[in-house]
Every structure is written in C-alpha cells, then in structure tokens.
C-alpha cells in the first residue's frame, strides 16, 4: 500500500465509488451511515433537494449503550421510527465505504426490522 494512502483515504475512495451508483430522491431517499471509533450516525437524505430528512445517532439513542453493536441496533430502530413518522418507507442504503459487517450491519438490520424497505 502506498504511504500516502491511509485507511481513512481508502474508505473515502470506496465511499465515492458507492456514491456514483446511489442517489437518493424524494420517493426513495438515501440512508447514509457514518461510523466513528466511539459512535455511529445515520441520516436519511434527499439528494435532489439536498436536505437531511431524518437523522439519528448513538449519542441520542439510549445514551451510553455498550457494546457498540447494541448502540447501532438502537440507532437503526430509532431512525426507522422517525422515518415512518414522516412517511418514509423505502430507502437506498449507503454503507459509507464501510464493510457491511458488524455495527453497520446491525444498524441496517434494525432499520429493516423497524419497517424500512431497502
């Protein structure tokens, strides 16, 4: 691996590759995931209007839940609840350049269980 390519830069490259294929619209917005070392954040975005419709994070969902995968599950459930309250049922999943594994997978499965279709 070249010295100028760190893990964050490689994730951004993967994310751009995913974003070239996925665009959220008013009828089917994009569910975007960001994972930090400590927390996880998710937004539902309408890319045509450039607005965030719904957002949730592990900072607000059940406070300081551990393990981190349990916090991700809580965020997915909270996001699905807020989305359904606004009438959003179908979304396109944007994993943000992360592997569909662990916390990202837990969030996605909780959102599906909460009623979102993707």
ABEGO torsion letter per residue (X at the ends): XBAABBAAAAAAAAAAAAAAABBBBAABBBBBBBBBAABBBBBBBBAAAGBBABBBBAAABGEBBOBAAAAAAAAAAAAAAAAAAAGBABBBBBAGGBBBBEAAAAAAAAAAAAGBBX
